[in-house]
Amino acid sequence: MSDHDKDFDFEPHPGLPKALPEGETLLWQGSPDPAALAHEAFKAHWVLGYLLILAVWRASAAFPDGFARSVAVFLPYLVLALAAYALIRLLARATARAAIYSITTHRVILRIGAALRVTWTVPFSKVAAASLSTRPTGIGTIAIELASGQRISYLALWPHLRPGFAGKAQPAFRCIPDAARAARILSDAAQTRVNEPVVSFRVSSPIAAE
C-alpha cells in the first residue's frame, strides 16, 4: 500500500474523488518527482545559490577584520542557506506526495493540495490543446490549454500549472517521470473521446392509423 493510500483511505481509488461512472476507465496515474518539483517550481537551487553568494559577500566584507571574523560572519549565513534549502525541499516533497494526476477515457483529474485537498476535473471537451516539455532524464511537464471561456485560478492551482502563463492559467502534470508515455496516453484518449460519435434520439409523435 502506498503513502497515497494511507493518507486518503476515504477515496474510492487514490486520486479520484468518487468512483468513475460506468463506461469511463482509468488509463494512467502519476505524481510529480519531488526533486524536480523543488528545482523547477520552488526554485530551490536559485534560493540556495543566492543565499550562498550573500554569505560569501558578507564574509569577504568582514575579511579586513581578520580571518576569524570572516568565518564568524559566514557561518550563520551558511546555516541560513542550508536551512532554507532543506525547508523548500520538504515543502516540495509534501506537495508532490499529496498530488495525484489521473487520465481517464473522458477527462484529466488533478488531485492536489498538501494542506487542503482540492480536485480539479477537466473534461476533454474543455481542452483546446496540450503541450509536452521534457528533460534528458525523461521527467517532464504536460500542460493543458483550456478551451475559450474556461478559466482556473492561478493561485489555487500553483504549482501544478504551466509556468509563464499567469494571464490564463494552464493546468499541468508537473515534473512527472516518463512524461512522454503519459502524453501519448493523454493524446490517444482525447482523440478517441473527441471522435466518438454522438447518437441522439428524438421522440416523435405516434403515427395515427388511417
Backbone as a printed PyTorch tensor [residue, N CA C, xyz], in Angstrom:
tensor([[[  0.8530,  -1.1970,   0.0000],
         [  0.0000,   0.0000,   0.0000],
         [  0.8840,   1.2410,   0.0000]],

        [[  0.5700,   2.2150,  -0.8660],
         [  1.3830,   3.4150,  -0.9920],
         [  1.0040,   4.4270,   0.0700]],

        [[  1.8370,   5.4880,   0.1680],
         [  1.5340,   6.5650,   1.1010],
         [  0.2350,   7.2590,   0.7260]],

        [[ -0.0250,   7.3530,  -0.5920],
         [ -1.2650,   7.9750,  -1.0300],
         [ -2.4580,   7.2110,  -0.4730]],

        [[ -2.3810,   5.8790,  -0.4890],
         [ -3.4820,   5.0620,   0.0060],
         [ -3.7260,   5.3210,   1.4870]],

        [[ -2.6690,   5.4620,   2.2680],
         [ -2.8000,   5.6630,   3.7060],
         [ -3.4000,   7.0290,   4.0190]],

        [[ -3.0180,   8.0330,   3.2410],
         [ -3.4730,   9.3870,   3.5250],
         [ -4.9180,   9.6200,   3.1200]],

        [[ -5.3810,   8.8870,   2.1210],
         [ -6.7060,   9.1550,   1.5910],
         [ -7.5100,   7.8690,   1.4750]],

        [[ -7.6740,   7.1870,   2.6220],
         [ -8.4130,   5.9340,   2.6420],
         [ -9.8770,   6.1210,   2.2810]],

        [[-10.3940,   7.3520,   2.4290],
         [-11.8040,   7.5940,   2.1470],
         [-12.0820,   7.7170,   0.6530]],

        [[-11.0740,   7.7810,  -0.1760],
         [-11.2810,   7.8390,  -1.6170],
         [-11.5630,   6.4390,  -2.1520]],

        [[-12.4880,   6.3130,  -3.1170],
         [-12.7500,   5.0010,  -3.7050],
         [-11.5250,   4.4450,  -4.4180]],

        [[-10.7240,   5.3440,  -4.9580],
         [ -9.4480,   4.9950,  -5.5840],
         [ -8.5360,   6.1940,  -5.3830]],

        [[ -7.2650,   5.9930,  -5.0090],
         [ -6.3680,   7.1320,  -4.7800],
         [ -6.3780,   8.1060,  -5.9560]],

        [[ -6.6070,   9.3770,  -5.6610],
         [ -6.5990,  10.3990,  -6.6930],
         [ -7.9420,  10.6910,  -7.3150]],

        [[ -8.9460,   9.8780,  -7.0340],
         [-10.2760,  10.0760,  -7.6120],
         [-11.2570,  10.4570,  -6.5060]],

        [[-11.9970,  11.5560,  -6.6840],
         [-12.9120,  11.9980,  -5.6270],
         [-14.0790,  11.0500,  -5.4150]],

        [[-14.4510,  10.3230,  -6.4530],
         [-15.5360,   9.3460,  -6.3520],
         [-15.3430,   8.2930,  -7.4330]],

        [[-16.0910,   7.2210,  -7.3230],
         [-15.9610,   6.1380,  -8.2950],
         [-16.3050,   6.6430,  -9.6940]],

        [[-15.5710,   6.1610, -10.6790],
         [-15.8300,   6.5710, -12.0540],
         [-17.1770,   6.0230, -12.5160]],

        [[-17.8980,   6.8070, -13.3070],
         [-19.1770,   6.3150, -13.8110],
         [-18.9810,   5.1600, -14.7860]],

        [[-20.0350,   4.4340, -15.0150],
         [-19.9750,   3.2940, -15.9310],
         [-19.5840,   3.7690, -17.3260]],

        [[-18.6620,   3.0640, -17.9340],
         [-18.2000,   3.4240, -19.2630],
         [-16.9380,   4.2570, -19.2760]],

        [[-16.5030,   4.7470, -18.1100],
         [-15.2710,   5.5280, -18.0070],
         [-14.1970,   4.6870, -17.3310]],

        [[-12.9880,   4.6990, -17.9110],
         [-11.9060,   3.8410, -17.4330],
         [-10.6850,   4.6730, -17.0680]],

        [[-10.0310,   4.3140, -15.9840],
         [ -8.7820,   4.9590, -15.5840],
         [ -7.6460,   4.4050, -16.4350]],

        [[ -6.9230,   5.2970, -17.1150],
         [ -5.8520,   4.8820, -18.0260],
         [ -4.4510,   5.0760, -17.4480]],

        [[ -4.2870,   6.1060, -16.6220],
         [ -2.9360,   6.4290, -16.1300],
         [ -3.0430,   7.2700, -14.8720]],

        [[ -2.0780,   7.0920, -13.9750],
         [ -1.9310,   7.9460, -12.8060],
         [ -0.4500,   8.1860, -12.5290]],

        [[ -0.1410,   9.3430, -12.0160],
         [  1.2370,   9.6530, -11.6690],
         [  1.2990,  10.8400, -10.7250]],

        [[  2.4980,  11.1030, -10.2230],
         [  2.7320,  12.2040,  -9.2920],
         [  4.0370,  12.9030,  -9.6560]],

        [[  4.2210,  14.1480,  -9.2310],
         [  5.4660,  14.8550,  -9.5200],
         [  6.6640,  14.1950,  -8.8470]],

        [[  7.8160,  14.3150,  -9.4970],
         [  9.0690,  13.9150,  -8.8740],
         [  9.4680,  15.0140,  -7.8860]],

        [[  9.6410,  14.6890,  -6.5950],
         [  9.8900,  15.7330,  -5.5900],
         [ 11.1230,  16.5920,  -5.8740]],

        [[ 12.2230,  15.9650,  -6.2830],
         [ 13.4500,  16.7280,  -6.5320],
         [ 13.2750,  17.6750,  -7.7140]],

        [[ 12.6590,  17.1790,  -8.7830],
         [ 12.4350,  18.0210,  -9.9590],
         [ 11.4700,  19.1540,  -9.6470]],

        [[ 10.4480,  18.8720,  -8.8470],
         [  9.4860,  19.9090,  -8.4730],
         [ 10.1590,  20.9910,  -7.6300]],

        [[ 11.0400,  20.5840,  -6.7220],
         [ 11.7670,  21.5520,  -5.8960],
         [ 12.6310,  22.4620,  -6.7570]],

        [[ 13.2320,  21.8930,  -7.7830],
         [ 14.1230,  22.6590,  -8.6540],
         [ 13.3480,  23.5730,  -9.5980]],

        [[ 12.3080,  23.0360, -10.2590],
         [ 11.6200,  23.7850, -11.3080],
         [ 10.5400,  24.7220, -10.7730]],

        [[  9.7510,  24.2600,  -9.8290],
         [  8.6310,  25.0720,  -9.3470],
         [  9.0110,  25.9520,  -8.1610]],

        [[  9.7420,  25.3800,  -7.2100],
         [ 10.0880,  26.1210,  -5.9980],
         [ 11.4380,  26.8260,  -6.0980]],

        [[ 12.1660,  26.6140,  -7.1910],
         [ 13.4460,  27.2930,  -7.4370],
         [ 14.4320,  27.1050,  -6.2850]],

        [[ 14.5130,  25.8870,  -5.7700],
         [ 15.3610,  25.6120,  -4.6110],
         [ 16.8250,  25.9420,  -4.8850]],

        [[ 17.3130,  25.6040,  -6.0710],
         [ 18.7220,  25.8460,  -6.3830],
         [ 19.0190,  27.3450,  -6.4960]],

        [[ 18.0530,  28.1030,  -7.0220],
         [ 18.2380,  29.5500,  -7.1150],
         [ 18.3050,  30.1740,  -5.7210]],

        [[ 17.4220,  29.7350,  -4.8430],
         [ 17.4170,  30.2600,  -3.4710],
         [ 18.7290,  29.9250,  -2.7640]],

        [[ 19.1700,  28.6720,  -2.9070],
         [ 20.4280,  28.2600,  -2.2840],
         [ 21.5940,  29.0630,  -2.8400]],

        [[ 21.6380,  29.2120,  -4.1540],
         [ 22.7200,  29.9590,  -4.7770],
         [ 22.7590,  31.4140,  -4.3340]],

        [[ 21.5930,  32.0390,  -4.2690],
         [ 21.5240,  33.4440,  -3.8460],
         [ 22.0300,  33.6130,  -2.4190]],

        [[ 21.5810,  32.7360,  -1.5210],
         [ 21.9860,  32.8560,  -0.1210],
         [ 23.4720,  32.5510,   0.0690]],

        [[ 24.0130,  31.6310,  -0.7250],
         [ 25.4480,  31.3480,  -0.6340],
         [ 26.2710,  32.5310,  -1.1370]],

        [[ 25.8130,  33.1540,  -2.2150],
         [ 26.5050,  34.3520,  -2.7120],
         [ 26.4610,  35.4620,  -1.6690]],

        [[ 25.3090,  35.6090,  -1.0220],
         [ 25.1840,  36.6100,   0.0370],
         [ 26.1410,  36.3050,   1.1860]],

        [[ 26.2740,  35.0150,   1.5180],
         [ 27.1710,  34.6160,   2.6010],
         [ 28.6200,  34.9420,   2.2590]],

        [[ 29.0190,  34.6360,   1.0330],
         [ 30.3940,  34.9150,   0.6050],
         [ 30.6550,  36.4170,   0.5870]],

        [[ 29.6790,  37.1750,   0.1140],
         [ 29.8440,  38.6340,   0.0490],
         [ 30.0210,  39.2390,   1.4390]],

        [[ 29.1720,  38.8080,   2.3910],
         [ 29.2860,  39.3410,   3.7440],
         [ 30.5940,  38.9050,   4.4070]],

        [[ 31.0110,  37.6730,   4.1190],
         [ 32.2690,  37.1870,   4.6930],
         [ 33.4610,  37.9480,   4.1260]],

        [[ 33.4260,  38.2230,   2.8260],
         [ 34.5280,  38.9650,   2.2090],
         [ 34.5810,  40.4020,   2.7240]],

        [[ 33.4000,  40.9720,   3.0110],
         [ 33.3730,  42.3350,   3.5520],
         [ 33.9740,  42.3870,   4.9510]],

        [[ 33.8570,  41.2770,   5.6750],
         [ 34.3950,  41.2310,   7.0400],
         [ 35.8410,  40.7630,   7.0850]],

        [[ 36.3990,  40.3540,   5.9420],
         [ 37.7530,  39.7930,   5.9170],
         [ 38.8270,  40.7710,   6.3990]],

        [[ 38.7170,  42.0850,   6.1020],
         [ 39.7450,  43.0070,   6.6190],
         [ 39.8720,  42.9900,   8.1370]],

        [[ 38.8280,  42.5440,   8.8310],
         [ 38.8770,  42.4680,  10.2920],
         [ 39.4960,  41.1680,  10.7850]],

        [[ 39.9540,  40.3460,   9.8410],
         [ 40.6030,  39.1000,  10.2180],
         [ 39.8430,  37.8810,   9.7220]],

        [[ 40.5920,  36.7810,   9.5560],
         [ 40.0000,  35.5450,   9.0420],
         [ 38.9360,  34.9950,   9.9840]],

        [[ 39.2160,  35.0440,  11.2700],
         [ 38.2610,  34.5150,  12.2470],
         [ 36.9400,  35.2760,  12.1860]],

        [[ 37.0220,  36.5970,  12.0310],
         [ 35.8150,  37.4150,  11.9270],
         [ 35.0350,  37.0740,  10.6590]],

        [[ 35.7750,  36.8460,   9.5780],
         [ 35.1440,  36.4910,   8.3080],
         [ 34.3830,  35.1700,   8.4180]],

        [[ 35.0180,  34.1850,   9.0630],
         [ 34.3630,  32.8820,   9.2500],
         [ 33.1430,  33.0210,  10.1490]],

        [[ 33.2620,  33.8300,  11.1850],
         [ 32.1480,  34.0280,  12.1170],
         [ 30.9430,  34.6600,  11.4220]],

        [[ 31.2100,  35.5220,  10.4620],
         [ 30.1170,  36.1400,   9.7000],
         [ 29.5410,  35.1510,   8.6910]],

        [[ 30.4150,  34.3360,   8.0950],
         [ 29.9960,  33.4210,   7.0350],
         [ 29.1000,  32.2950,   7.5480]],

        [[ 29.4390,  31.7290,   8.6960],
         [ 28.7430,  30.5300,   9.1780],
         [ 27.2370,  30.7230,   9.3850]],

        [[ 26.7820,  31.8160,  10.0150],
         [ 25.3250,  31.9760,  10.1730],
         [ 24.5910,  32.0390,   8.8350]],

        [[ 25.1940,  32.6960,   7.8570],
         [ 24.5670,  32.7680,   6.5380],
         [ 24.5540,  31.4000,   5.8600]],

        [[ 25.6090,  30.6260,   6.0840],
         [ 25.6470,  29.2740,   5.5310],
         [ 24.5410,  28.4120,   6.1350]],

        [[ 24.3810,  28.5070,   7.4370],
         [ 23.3150,  27.7480,   8.1100],
         [ 21.9490,  28.1810,   7.5930]],

        [[ 21.7660,  29.4830,   7.4090],
         [ 20.5030,  30.0030,   6.8850],
         [ 20.2330,  29.4660,   5.4810]],

        [[ 21.2670,  29.4450,   4.6410],
         [ 21.1110,  28.9570,   3.2710],
         [ 20.7160,  27.4860,   3.2530]],

        [[ 21.4030,  26.6810,   4.0460],
         [ 21.1080,  25.2480,   4.0760],
         [ 19.7300,  24.9750,   4.6730]],

        [[ 19.3560,  25.7470,   5.6870],
         [ 18.0380,  25.5660,   6.3010],
         [ 16.9270,  25.9310,   5.3250]],

        [[ 17.1190,  27.0230,   4.5910],
         [ 16.1130,  27.4330,   3.6100],
         [ 15.9840,  26.3930,   2.5010]],

        [[ 17.1200,  25.8710,   2.0550],
         [ 17.1000,  24.8490,   1.0060],
         [ 16.3890,  23.5890,   1.4900]],

        [[ 16.6940,  23.1720,   2.7100],
         [ 16.0520,  21.9760,   3.2630],
         [ 14.5500,  22.1790,   3.4230]],

        [[ 14.1490,  23.3700,   3.8450],
         [ 12.7250,  23.6650,   4.0210],
         [ 11.9820,  23.6160,   2.6860]],

        [[ 12.6010,  24.1670,   1.6580],
         [ 11.9810,  24.1480,   0.3350],
         [ 11.8650,  22.7210,  -0.1850]],

        [[ 12.9050,  21.9230,   0.0280],
         [ 12.8470,  20.5240,  -0.4070],
         [ 11.7380,  19.7650,   0.3150]],

        [[ 11.5710,  20.0240,   1.6040],
         [ 10.4990,  19.3710,   2.3610],
         [  9.1300,  19.8080,   1.8620]],

        [[  8.9910,  21.0970,   1.5610],
         [  7.7220,  21.6060,   1.0490],
         [  7.4050,  20.9990,  -0.3160]],

        [[  8.4220,  20.8990,  -1.1650],
         [  8.2210,  20.2930,  -2.4810],
         [  7.8590,  18.8190,  -2.3550]],

        [[  8.4860,  18.1350,  -1.4170],
         [  8.1810,  16.7160,  -1.2060],
         [  6.7400,  16.5350,  -0.7470]],

        [[  6.2960,  17.3950,   0.1860],
         [  4.9140,  17.3060,   0.6630],
         [  3.9260,  17.6090,  -0.4590]],

        [[  4.2610,  18.5850,  -1.2900],
         [  3.3910,  18.9430,  -2.4080],
         [  3.3050,  17.8100,  -3.4150]],

        [[  4.4470,  17.1990,  -3.7310],
         [  4.4660,  16.0890,  -4.6850],
         [  3.7460,  14.8710,  -4.1330]],

        [[  3.9400,  14.6130,  -2.8550],
         [  3.3340,  13.4420,  -2.2220],
         [  1.8110,  13.5500,  -2.1810]],

        [[  1.2970,  14.7740,  -2.0630],
         [ -0.1490,  14.9740,  -1.9710],
         [ -0.8340,  14.9950,  -3.3300]],

        [[ -0.0500,  15.1200,  -4.3940],
         [ -0.6300,  15.2710,  -5.7290],
         [ -0.7200,  13.9360,  -6.4600]],

        [[ -1.8640,  13.7150,  -7.0750],
         [ -2.0360,  12.5740,  -7.9670],
         [ -2.7220,  13.0780,  -9.2320]],

        [[ -2.0780,  12.8640, -10.3630],
         [ -2.6470,  13.2180, -11.6560],
         [ -3.2560,  11.9680, -12.2790]],

        [[ -4.4090,  12.1200, -12.9050],
         [ -5.0890,  10.9680, -13.4980],
         [ -5.5540,  11.2950, -14.9110]],

        [[ -5.5080,  10.2900, -15.7630],
         [ -6.0770,  10.3660, -17.1090],
         [ -7.0920,   9.2420, -17.2340]],

        [[ -8.3050,   9.5900, -17.6150],
         [ -9.3250,   8.5770, -17.8720],
         [ -9.7140,   8.6510, -19.3420]],

        [[-10.6400,   7.8380, -19.7210],
         [-11.1080,   7.8590, -21.1080],
         [-11.9420,   9.0960, -21.4150]],

        [[-12.3110,   9.8730, -20.3800],
         [-13.1730,  11.0290, -20.5880],
         [-12.5510,  12.3640, -20.1730]],

        [[-11.5190,  12.3490, -19.3300],
         [-11.0630,  13.6020, -18.7320],
         [ -9.6930,  13.4480, -18.0780]],

        [[ -9.1570,  14.5840, -17.6260],
         [ -7.9660,  14.5850, -16.7790],
         [ -8.3830,  15.0940, -15.4020]],

        [[ -7.7420,  14.5630, -14.3770],
         [ -8.0860,  14.9020, -12.9980],
         [ -6.8000,  15.2340, -12.2460]],

        [[ -6.8010,  16.3480, -11.5350],
         [ -5.6640,  16.7440, -10.7080],
         [ -6.1180,  16.7940,  -9.2560]],

        [[ -5.6630,  15.8440,  -8.4550],
         [ -5.9330,  15.8680,  -7.0170],
         [ -4.6910,  16.4620,  -6.3590]],

        [[ -4.8170,  17.6810,  -5.8400],
         [ -3.6610,  18.4110,  -5.3370],
         [ -3.9650,  18.9890,  -3.9560]],

        [[ -2.9230,  19.5070,  -3.3010],
         [ -3.0940,  20.1850,  -2.0250],
         [ -2.4960,  19.4190,  -0.8700]],

        [[ -1.3860,  19.9380,  -0.3200],
         [ -0.7470,  19.2840,   0.8230],
         [ -1.5080,  19.5610,   2.1130]],

        [[ -2.0000,  20.7920,   2.2790],
         [ -2.7440,  21.1520,   3.4880],
         [ -4.2450,  21.0040,   3.2880]],

        [[ -4.7370,  21.4730,   2.1480],
         [ -6.1620,  21.4110,   1.8320],
         [ -6.3240,  20.7220,   0.4880]],

        [[ -6.9530,  19.5790,   0.4840],
         [ -7.0920,  18.8100,  -0.7440],
         [ -8.1220,  19.4550,  -1.6690]],

        [[ -7.7470,  19.5810,  -2.9410],
         [ -8.6330,  20.1100,  -3.9740],
         [ -8.5270,  19.1960,  -5.1890]],

        [[ -9.6370,  18.9370,  -5.8320],
         [ -9.6420,  18.1080,  -7.0350],
         [-10.1660,  18.9270,  -8.2020]],

        [[ -9.3400,  19.0240,  -9.2440],
         [ -9.7380,  19.7150, -10.4700],
         [-10.0050,  18.6700, -11.5460]],

        [[-11.1350,  18.8130, -12.2260],
         [-11.5070,  17.8980, -13.2960],
         [-11.6560,  18.6820, -14.5910]],

        [[-10.9760,  18.2310, -15.6360],
         [-11.0420,  18.9020, -16.9350],
         [-11.4900,  17.8860, -17.9820]],

        [[-12.7400,  17.9260, -18.4090],
         [-13.1910,  17.0250, -19.4780],
         [-12.4520,  17.3320, -20.7790]],

        [[-12.2900,  16.3330, -21.6140],
         [-11.5870,  16.5430, -22.8780],
         [-12.3040,  17.5660, -23.7590]],

        [[-13.6110,  17.7140, -23.5710],
         [-14.3650,  18.6890, -24.3560],
         [-13.9750,  20.1220, -24.0050]],

        [[-13.3270,  20.3260, -22.8540],
         [-12.9010,  21.6550, -22.4270],
         [-11.4220,  21.9030, -22.7010]],

        [[-10.7560,  20.9660, -23.3570],
         [ -9.3240,  21.0760, -23.6460],
         [ -9.1270,  21.5610, -25.0750]],

        [[ -8.3850,  22.6540, -25.2350],
         [ -8.0890,  23.1730, -26.5700],
         [ -6.8300,  22.5410, -27.1470]],

        [[ -5.8250,  22.3330, -26.3090],
         [ -4.5560,  21.7550, -26.7630],
         [ -3.7640,  21.3130, -25.5430]],

        [[ -2.7030,  20.5600, -25.8040],
         [ -1.8010,  20.1210, -24.7390],
         [ -0.3750,  20.1890, -25.2590]],

        [[  0.5630,  20.4830, -24.3740],
         [  1.9680,  20.5800, -24.7670],
         [  2.8250,  19.7850, -23.7960]],

        [[  3.9530,  19.3130, -24.2970],
         [  4.8710,  18.4950, -23.5040],
         [  6.2630,  19.0960, -23.5370]],

        [[  6.8720,  19.2370, -22.3720],
         [  8.2810,  19.6260, -22.2830],
         [  8.9850,  18.6020, -21.4040]],

        [[ 10.1190,  18.0990, -21.8730],
         [ 10.8180,  17.0390, -21.1500],
         [ 12.2790,  17.4040, -20.9190]],

        [[ 12.8720,  16.7140, -19.9460],
         [ 14.2930,  16.8260, -19.6640],
         [ 14.9720,  15.5480, -20.1400]],

        [[ 16.3010,  15.5510, -20.2460],
         [ 17.0020,  14.3360, -20.6890],
         [ 16.7170,  13.1170, -19.8170]],

        [[ 16.3400,  13.3290, -18.5740],
         [ 16.0420,  12.2160, -17.6680],
         [ 14.6920,  11.5690, -17.9570]],

        [[ 13.8880,  12.2030, -18.8030],
         [ 12.5460,  11.6910, -19.0760],
         [ 11.4800,  12.3610, -18.2490]],

        [[ 11.8960,  13.0810, -17.2070],
         [ 10.9350,  13.8370, -16.3980],
         [ 10.4640,  15.0430, -17.2060]],

        [[  9.1760,  15.3060, -17.1560],
         [  8.6570,  16.4140, -17.9410],
         [  7.3280,  16.9200, -17.4160]],

        [[  6.8060,  17.9180, -18.1150],
         [  5.5480,  18.5530, -17.7400],
         [  4.5930,  18.5420, -18.9170]],

        [[  3.3660,  18.1280, -18.6600],
         [  2.3060,  18.1690, -19.6650],
         [  1.3650,  19.3030, -19.2850]],

        [[  1.2940,  20.3260, -20.1240],
         [  0.4160,  21.4690, -19.8690],
         [ -0.8450,  21.3410, -20.7020]],

        [[ -1.9600,  21.7290, -20.1120],
         [ -3.2610,  21.5950, -20.7610],
         [ -3.8430,  22.9850, -20.9870]],

        [[ -3.9720,  23.3620, -22.2440],
         [ -4.5730,  24.6490, -22.5840],
         [ -6.0860,  24.4960, -22.6230]],

        [[ -6.7740,  25.3210, -21.8660],
         [ -8.2240,  25.2200, -21.7770],
         [ -8.8950,  25.8950, -22.9660]],

        [[-10.0660,  25.4020, -23.3080],
         [-10.8390,  25.9740, -24.4050],
         [-11.2690,  27.3960, -24.0580]],

        [[-11.6270,  28.1550, -25.0700],
         [-12.0390,  29.5380, -24.8790],
         [-13.2040,  29.6260, -23.8890]],

        [[-13.0770,  30.5520, -22.9560],
         [-14.1290,  30.7420, -21.9670],
         [-13.9340,  29.9540, -20.6910]],

        [[-12.9460,  29.0520, -20.6780],
         [-12.6730,  28.2340, -19.4910],
         [-11.4900,  28.8300, -18.7290]],

        [[-11.6500,  29.0280, -17.4320],
         [-10.5840,  29.6130, -16.6250],
         [-10.4600,  28.8920, -15.2910]],

        [[ -9.2400,  28.8220, -14.7870],
         [ -8.9560,  28.2610, -13.4690],
         [ -8.0380,  29.2310, -12.7400]],

        [[ -8.2530,  29.4000, -11.4560],
         [ -7.4480,  30.3230, -10.6610],
         [ -5.9830,  29.9000, -10.6350]],

        [[ -5.1000,  30.8500, -10.9330],
         [ -3.6580,  30.5860, -10.9370],
         [ -3.1710,  30.2210,  -9.5370]],

        [[ -3.5990,  30.9990,  -8.5420],
         [ -3.1340,  30.7660,  -7.1750],
         [ -3.6620,  29.4480,  -6.6170]],

        [[ -4.9020,  29.1050,  -6.9590],
         [ -5.4780,  27.8570,  -6.4490],
         [ -4.8010,  26.6410,  -7.0600]],

        [[ -4.2320,  26.8090,  -8.2460],
         [ -3.6400,  25.6860,  -8.9640],
         [ -2.1390,  25.5400,  -8.7180]],

        [[ -1.4470,  26.6200,  -8.3920],
         [  0.0140,  26.5890,  -8.2580],
         [  0.4430,  25.5410,  -7.2320]],

        [[  1.5410,  24.7900,  -7.5110],
         [  2.4530,  24.8820,  -8.6590],
         [  2.1040,  23.9310,  -9.8090]],

        [[  0.8870,  23.4210,  -9.8160],
         [  0.5010,  22.4290, -10.8170],
         [ -0.0370,  23.1190, -12.0710]],

        [[  0.8100,  23.9350, -12.6700],
         [  0.4290,  24.6860, -13.8630],
         [  1.6550,  24.9870, -14.7040]],

        [[  1.3980,  25.4410, -15.9080],
         [  2.4920,  25.7680, -16.8250],
         [  3.0860,  27.1150, -16.4380]],

        [[  4.3840,  27.1820, -16.1880],
         [  4.9930,  28.4530, -15.7860],
         [  4.9630,  29.4720, -16.9140]],

        [[  4.7870,  30.7410, -16.5340],
         [  4.8220,  31.8120, -17.5150],
         [  3.4900,  32.1380, -18.1530]],

        [[  2.4080,  31.5290, -17.6800],
         [  1.0900,  31.7810, -18.2600],
         [  0.1240,  32.2380, -17.1690]],

        [[  0.5060,  33.2860, -16.4470],
         [ -0.3270,  33.7750, -15.3480],
         [ -1.6270,  34.3850, -15.8500]],

        [[ -1.6070,  34.9470, -17.0610],
         [ -2.8120,  35.5660, -17.5990],
         [ -3.9430,  34.5830, -17.7880]],

        [[ -3.6220,  33.4020, -18.2700],
         [ -4.6110,  32.3390, -18.4360],
         [ -3.9520,  31.0440, -17.9940]],

        [[ -4.2040,  30.6690, -16.7670],
         [ -3.5300,  29.5090, -16.1790],
         [ -3.8200,  28.2400, -16.9610]],

        [[ -2.7730,  27.4520, -17.1710],
         [ -2.9010,  26.1610, -17.8350],
         [ -2.5790,  25.0590, -16.8330]],

        [[ -3.5550,  24.2400, -16.4540],
         [ -3.2650,  23.1150, -15.5560],
         [ -2.1680,  22.2460, -16.1520]],

        [[ -1.3610,  21.6440, -15.2960],
         [ -0.2440,  20.8510, -15.7990],
         [  0.0450,  19.6710, -14.8930]],

        [[  0.4250,  18.5640, -15.5250],
         [  1.0210,  17.4360, -14.8150],
         [  2.4900,  17.8050, -14.6740]],

        [[  2.8760,  18.3010, -13.5280],
         [  4.1870,  18.9290, -13.3620],
         [  5.2510,  17.9180, -12.9480]],

        [[  6.3710,  17.9290, -13.6790],
         [  7.5690,  17.1670, -13.3020],
         [  7.2740,  15.6790, -13.0910]],

        [[  6.5810,  15.0630, -14.0340],
         [  6.2450,  13.6470, -13.8940],
         [  7.2880,  12.7670, -14.5810]],

        [[  7.6310,  11.6290, -13.9990],
         [  8.5440,  10.6880, -14.6530],
         [  7.8950,  10.1010, -15.9070]],

        [[  8.7220,   9.7830, -16.8950],
         [  8.2450,   9.1860, -18.1520],
         [  7.0840,   9.9940, -18.7160]],

        [[  7.3110,  11.2920, -18.8440],
         [  6.2530,  12.1970, -19.2890],
         [  5.8070,  11.9080, -20.7180]],

        [[  6.7140,  11.4400, -21.5630],
         [  6.3520,  11.1650, -22.9560],
         [  5.2870,  10.0700, -23.0390]],

        [[  5.4080,   9.0550, -22.2090],
         [  4.4100,   7.9770, -22.2000],
         [  3.0440,   8.5100, -21.7590]],

        [[  3.0340,   9.3180, -20.7080],
         [  1.7750,   9.9010, -20.2390],
         [  1.1570,  10.7970, -21.3090]],

        [[  1.9980,  11.5250, -22.0390],
         [  1.4930,  12.3990, -23.0980],
         [  0.8480,  11.5900, -24.2190]],

        [[  1.4370,  10.4530, -24.5590],
         [  0.8440,   9.6010, -25.6010],
         [ -0.5150,   9.0720, -25.1510]],

        [[ -0.5930,   8.6520, -23.8960],
         [ -1.8650,   8.1450, -23.3690],
         [ -2.9200,   9.2450, -23.3920]],

        [[ -2.5280,  10.4520, -22.9880],
         [ -3.4560,  11.5800, -22.9920],
         [ -3.9120,  11.9100, -24.4070]],

        [[ -2.9750,  11.9460, -25.3370],
         [ -3.3090,  12.2640, -26.7220],
         [ -4.2720,  11.2430, -27.3190]],

        [[ -3.9720,   9.9690, -27.1090],
         [ -4.8370,   8.9140, -27.6570],
         [ -6.2310,   8.9640, -27.0360]],

        [[ -6.2930,   9.1750, -25.7200],
         [ -7.5880,   9.1990, -25.0380],
         [ -8.4280,  10.3890, -25.4860]],

        [[ -7.7890,  11.5550, -25.5920],
         [ -8.5250,  12.7480, -26.0080],
         [ -9.0140,  12.6180, -27.4430]],

        [[ -8.1510,  12.0820, -28.3140],
         [ -8.5340,  11.9270, -29.7170],
         [ -9.6940,  10.9550, -29.8540]],

        [[ -9.6300,   9.8710, -29.1120],
         [-10.7110,   8.8810, -29.1580],
         [-12.0160,   9.4770, -28.6550]],

        [[-11.9260,  10.2420, -27.5730],
         [-13.1310,  10.8380, -26.9950],
         [-13.7440,  11.8730, -27.9230]],

        [[-12.9130,  12.7070, -28.5240],
         [-13.4130,  13.7550, -29.4110],
         [-14.0670,  13.1610, -30.6510]],

        [[-13.4910,  12.0640, -31.1650],
         [-14.0180,  11.4390, -32.3810],
         [-15.1520,  10.4620, -32.1150]],

        [[-15.5040,  10.2950, -30.8430],
         [-16.5630,   9.3490, -30.5100],
         [-17.8990,   9.8630, -31.0360]],

        [[-18.6040,   9.0640, -31.8250],
         [-19.8810,   9.5310, -32.3760],
         [-20.9240,   9.7270, -31.2840]],

        [[-21.7370,  10.7420, -31.4510],
         [-22.8210,  11.0220, -30.5170],
         [-24.1460,  10.7470, -31.2120]],

        [[-24.9100,   9.8550, -30.6550],
         [-26.2030,   9.4940, -31.2320],
         [-27.2970,  10.0310, -30.3300]],

        [[-28.1810,  10.8130, -30.8840],
         [-29.2890,  11.3660, -30.1070],
         [-30.6050,  10.8370, -30.6520]],

        [[-31.5370,  10.6900, -29.7850],
         [-32.8500,  10.1780, -30.1630],
         [-33.8970,  11.2500, -29.8820]],

        [[-34.7900,  11.4420, -30.8490],
         [-35.8740,  12.4040, -30.6940],
         [-37.1870,  11.6510, -30.6550]],

        [[-37.9550,  11.9370, -29.6440],
         [-39.2480,  11.2750, -29.5190],
         [-40.2290,  11.9350, -30.4720]],

        [[-40.7580,  11.1540, -31.3920],
         [-41.6980,  11.6940, -32.3750],
         [-43.1240,  11.3590, -31.9810]],

        [[-44.0100,  12.0550, -32.5590],
         [-45.4240,  11.8110, -32.2830],
         [-45.8350,  10.4650, -32.8490]],

        [[-46.6970,   9.7470, -32.1600],
         [-47.1440,   8.4570, -32.6810],
         [-47.8790,   8.6140, -34.0020]],

        [[-47.6900,   7.6410, -34.8410],
         [-48.3290,   7.6720, -36.1580],
         [-49.7560,   7.1610, -36.0260]],

        [[-50.6590,   7.9600, -36.4570],
         [-52.0750,   7.5660, -36.3710],
         [-52.4380,   6.6680, -37.5410]],

        [[-53.2300,   5.6830, -37.2510],
         [-53.6870,   4.7800, -38.3110],
         [-54.7360,   5.4640, -39.1570]],

        [[-54.6450,   5.2600, -40.4430],
         [-55.6260,   5.8630, -41.3410],
         [-56.8380,   4.9610, -41.4680]]])
